[in-house]
Amino acid sequence: MSRTVLVTGAARQLSGRFVRHIRRDPDVVRVIGVDTRSPAYPLGGAEFVRADIRQPSIVAVLAEYAVDTVVHLDVHGTPATAGGGRAAVKELNVLGTLQLLGACQKVPGLRSVVVKSSTQIYGTAVREPAVADEAAPPKAPAGGGFAQDVAEIEGYLRGFARRCPDVRVTVLRFAHVLGPAADSRLAAYFKLPVLPTVLGYDPRLQFVHEDDVLDVLSRAVRDGRAGLGAGTFNVAGEGVLMLSQAARRIGRPTLPVVKALAPVLGSALGALGLGGASAEQIRSLVHGRVVRTERLREAMGGPLRYTTPETFADFAAVHGPGLLPPDVVTRAVDRIEEVLRRG
């Protein structure tokens, strides 16, 4: 069946790429991108509607275009524009999702809702399992932050699924999104000239390539055996990188800070306008998180195209080397070893 797909957050880089990507799907006849600001690039034949998902008027947009599939990508850990604070991000994430789901509930022809979530929902506490799967309960800190946002969002989605059993609800918990053009929080962190870290900790990291994100989202939209179906899926590339490994591969020196002072440093750097640094970001880099992806592999018939190391290598090829290029460091270490051997 032909689809009419509405994509939220179309002015964002990754959302805009998905709009252009899904527009080329032969089963999709119409794509509507929605955002509060106009995108800075063409949407590849898709239509754009300036609308705020936090406002009741989003119901009229869904009805006017006879939307049958909603892909909600306007869930982020950083403000859409410079100067936006944490309160604005939470309002868009939580209130925006709540209002959008309320609007979806009023559209009789709606068939599918796909929502971007995050593996950060599992938390990073030291006593949590080393590897989390989709059955693990959310462990987001109650004090707020992006992890708490996605926990609340998924709570609203479970309620929506109960009220609308005829609508297929697909939740995609993405690991950190990286790639040459990625604008995620962790991408901004790895672009810093020096990486602040927590002394004594070397967190495990998983990444998902932005190209794989587009593929997974496309499969979530499709019906039948070509699609993912309803449910919750972890989305991450195979393998794991330690933060220290990632720092060496992109040539960035690290600045270890004692754990008690790390949030203070993160807040101070964030106040200076460094997008990759914040108290929340530094806290997330204490233990890290790793997730199982068997459910996704089974639905897709295999793993994602890019592994975690390959995803980071693709990112580093564009944004590295830093102050300590890996080849230079390797030559220096080799020379030191040679001097030590010769006495």
C-alpha positions in Angstrom: 0.0 0.0 0.0 1.1 3.5 -0.7 2.2 5.6 2.3 1.9 9.2 3.3 4.7 9.9 5.8 5.0 12.8 8.2 8.5 13.4 9.7 9.0 15.7 12.6 12.1 17.8 13.2 12.7 18.1 9.4 15.1 21.1 9.9 17.6 19.0 11.7 20.4 17.5 9.7 19.6 13.8 10.2 15.8 14.2 10.0 16.2 16.1 6.7 18.4 13.3 5.3 15.7 10.8 6.2 13.0 13.0 4.5 15.1 12.9 1.3 15.8 9.2 1.8 12.3 8.0 2.3 11.0 10.2 -0.5 12.8 7.8 -2.9 10.9 4.8 -1.5 8.6 3.5 -4.3 5.9 2.7 -1.7 5.8 6.2 -0.3 3.8 8.6 -2.4 4.0 11.7 -0.2 6.4 12.9 2.5 5.6 15.9 4.7 8.4 17.5 6.8 7.4 19.4 9.9 9.4 21.8 12.0 9.2 25.2 13.6 11.9 26.6 11.4 12.6 26.1 7.7 15.3 23.7 6.7 18.5 25.2 5.3 18.6 22.6 2.4 16.2 21.1 -0.1 14.0 18.2 1.0 14.2 16.3 -2.3 10.6 16.8 -3.5 9.0 16.4 -0.1 6.6 19.1 1.2 7.5 21.2 4.2 5.0 22.6 6.7 6.0 25.0 9.4 4.3 23.8 12.5 4.9 23.2 16.2 4.2 19.7 17.4 3.6 21.2 20.9 0.5 23.0 19.6 -3.0 21.5 19.0 -2.8 22.7 15.4 -0.7 19.6 14.6 -4.0 17.7 14.4 -5.0 19.8 11.4 -1.7 19.0 9.7 -2.2 15.3 10.1 -5.8 15.4 8.9 -5.2 17.8 6.0 -2.5 15.5 4.5 -4.3 12.2 5.4 -1.1 11.0 7.1 -1.0 7.3 7.8 2.6 7.1 9.1 4.3 9.4 11.6 8.1 9.2 12.1 8.9 11.3 15.2 12.6 12.3 15.1 12.3 15.6 16.9 13.7 14.1 20.1 17.1 15.5 20.9 19.6 16.1 23.7 20.7 19.5 22.4 18.8 22.7 21.5 17.7 23.1 17.9 19.1 26.6 17.8 21.9 28.4 19.7 20.9 29.9 23.0 18.2 27.3 23.8 18.5 25.9 27.3 17.7 22.6 28.9 14.2 23.6 29.7 13.4 24.3 26.0 14.9 20.9 25.0 12.7 19.1 27.6 9.6 20.9 26.6 10.1 19.9 23.0 11.0 16.3 23.8 8.4 15.5 26.4 5.5 18.0 25.8 6.0 17.8 22.1 5.8 14.0 22.0 2.7 14.1 24.3 0.9 16.6 22.1 1.9 14.7 18.9 0.6 11.4 20.3 -2.6 13.1 21.3 -3.0 14.4 17.8 -2.2 10.9 16.3 -5.0 9.5 18.5 -7.5 11.7 16.7 -6.5 10.7 13.1 -8.7 7.7 12.0 -6.4 6.6 9.1 -3.2 6.4 11.1 -1.5 3.0 10.7 2.0 3.4 12.1 4.1 5.5 14.5 7.9 5.3 14.6 9.7 7.1 17.4 13.4 7.8 17.9 14.5 6.9 21.4 18.0 6.3 22.9 20.0 3.6 24.6 20.7 6.2 27.3 17.4 5.0 28.7 19.3 2.1 30.4 21.3 4.5 32.5 25.0 4.1 33.4 25.0 3.1 37.0 27.9 0.9 38.1 25.6 -1.9 39.3 23.6 -2.1 36.1 24.2 -5.2 33.8 27.2 -5.0 31.6 25.0 -5.5 28.5 21.4 -4.4 28.4 18.6 -5.7 26.2 15.1 -4.4 25.4 13.5 -6.2 28.3 15.6 -4.2 30.8 13.6 -1.6 32.7 14.5 2.1 32.2 17.2 3.3 34.6 17.3 6.9 33.7 18.2 9.2 36.6 15.2 10.9 38.2 17.0 14.2 38.4 16.3 15.1 34.7 18.4 15.2 31.6 17.9 13.6 28.2 17.8 10.1 29.6 14.9 11.1 31.7 13.2 12.6 28.7 13.3 9.4 26.7 12.0 7.4 29.7 9.0 9.7 29.9 8.5 9.6 26.1 8.5 5.8 26.1 6.0 5.8 29.0 3.6 8.0 26.9 4.1 5.6 23.9 3.1 2.6 26.0 -0.1 4.4 26.9 -0.7 5.3 23.3 -0.2 1.7 22.2 -2.8 0.5 24.7 -5.3 3.1 23.6 -4.7 2.6 19.9 -4.1 -1.2 19.4 -4.7 -0.9 15.6 -1.7 1.5 15.2 1.7 -0.2 14.9 4.1 1.5 17.3 7.9 1.0 16.7 10.4 2.4 19.2 14.1 2.6 18.1 16.6 3.0 20.8 19.6 4.4 19.0 23.2 4.3 20.3 25.3 7.4 19.8 24.9 8.5 16.2 28.1 9.3 14.4 29.3 9.8 10.8 30.9 12.4 8.7 27.9 14.8 9.0 26.6 13.8 12.5 25.5 16.6 14.8 24.9 14.5 17.9 26.1 15.5 21.4 28.9 12.9 21.3 30.0 14.1 17.8 30.4 17.6 19.3 32.3 16.1 22.2 34.8 14.3 19.9 35.3 17.6 18.0 36.7 19.3 21.0 40.5 19.9 20.8 40.9 18.3 24.3 38.5 15.7 25.7 37.5 16.0 29.3 37.3 12.6 31.0 36.7 11.3 34.5 39.8 10.2 36.3 40.0 6.4 36.7 37.2 5.6 34.3 37.3 4.3 30.7 33.7 4.0 29.6 32.5 1.5 26.9 30.9 3.2 23.9 28.7 2.0 21.1 27.9 3.9 17.9 25.5 3.7 15.1 26.4 5.1 11.7 24.0 7.8 10.3 23.6 5.8 7.1 22.4 2.8 9.1 20.0 5.1 11.0 18.4 5.9 7.7 18.1 2.3 6.7 16.6 1.2 10.0 14.1 4.1 9.9 13.1 3.1 6.4 12.5 -0.5 7.4 10.4 0.7 10.4 8.1 2.5 8.0 7.6 -0.5 5.7 4.9 -3.2 6.1 5.2 -7.0 6.1 8.4 -9.0 6.0 10.4 -6.0 4.6 9.7 -4.0 7.7 10.6 -4.2 11.4 7.1 -4.5 12.8 5.9 -3.3 16.2 8.0 -3.3 19.3 11.2 -1.8 20.8 14.6 -2.3 19.1 18.1 -1.5 20.2 20.1 0.0 17.3 23.9 -0.1 17.5 26.8 -1.2 15.5 28.6 -4.5 16.4 31.5 -4.2 18.7 32.6 -1.7 21.4 35.2 1.0 21.8 36.7 2.3 25.0 36.8 6.1 25.3 40.6 5.9 25.5 40.7 4.0 22.2 38.4 6.4 20.5 40.5 9.4 21.8 43.7 7.8 20.4 42.1 7.0 17.0 41.0 10.6 16.5 44.2 12.1 17.9 42.6 14.0 20.8 44.5 14.4 24.1 42.3 13.8 27.2 42.0 15.9 30.4 41.2 13.6 33.3 39.3 15.2 36.1 38.3 13.7 39.5 34.8 12.5 39.5 33.5 15.0 42.1 34.7 17.9 39.9 33.7 16.5 36.5 30.1 17.9 36.5 31.4 21.3 37.5 33.9 21.3 34.7 31.2 20.1 32.3 28.9 22.9 33.3 31.7 25.5 33.0 32.6 24.4 29.5 29.0 24.2 28.5 28.5 27.8 29.7 31.4 28.8 27.4 29.4 27.6 24.4 31.3 24.3 23.9 28.5 22.1 22.5 30.2 18.8 23.3 30.6 19.6 27.0 28.0 19.6 29.8 27.6 18.2 33.2 25.2 15.6 31.8 27.6 14.6 29.1 30.5 14.1 31.5 28.3 12.0 33.8 27.4 9.8 30.9 31.1 9.1 30.3 31.8 7.5 33.6 30.7 3.9 32.9 29.2 4.0 29.4 26.6 1.5 28.2 26.5 -1.5 25.9 23.3 -3.0 24.5 22.3 -6.3 22.8 20.9 -6.0 19.3 19.6 -9.5 18.6 16.0 -8.4 18.1 17.1 -5.9 15.4 19.4 -8.4 13.7 16.6 -11.0 13.6 14.2 -8.5 12.1 16.7 -7.2 9.5 18.2 -10.6 8.7 21.7 -9.6 9.8 23.7 -6.9 11.5 24.0 -3.2 10.5 26.3 -2.3 7.7 28.8 -0.5 9.9 30.3 -1.8 13.1 31.1 0.5 16.0 34.8 0.8 15.2 34.0 1.3 11.5 31.5 4.0 12.4 34.0 5.9 14.5 36.7 5.5 11.7 34.3 7.1 9.2 33.8 10.0 11.7 37.5 10.4 12.5 38.4 10.4 8.8 36.6 13.7 8.5 37.1 15.3 11.9 40.6 14.1 12.7 43.4 14.0 13.3 43.6 16.2 16.4 46.5 17.6 18.3 48.0 14.1 18.6 47.7 12.4 15.2 47.8 8.6 15.6 50.6 8.1 13.0 52.8 10.8 14.7 52.2 9.3 18.1 53.0 5.8 16.8 56.3 6.9 15.3 57.3 8.7 18.5 56.6 5.6 20.6 58.5 3.5 18.1 61.5 5.8 18.4 61.4 5.8 22.2 61.2 2.0 22.2 64.2 1.8 19.8 66.2 4.1 22.0 65.4 2.1 25.1 66.4 -1.2 23.4 69.7 0.3 22.4 70.4 1.6 25.8 
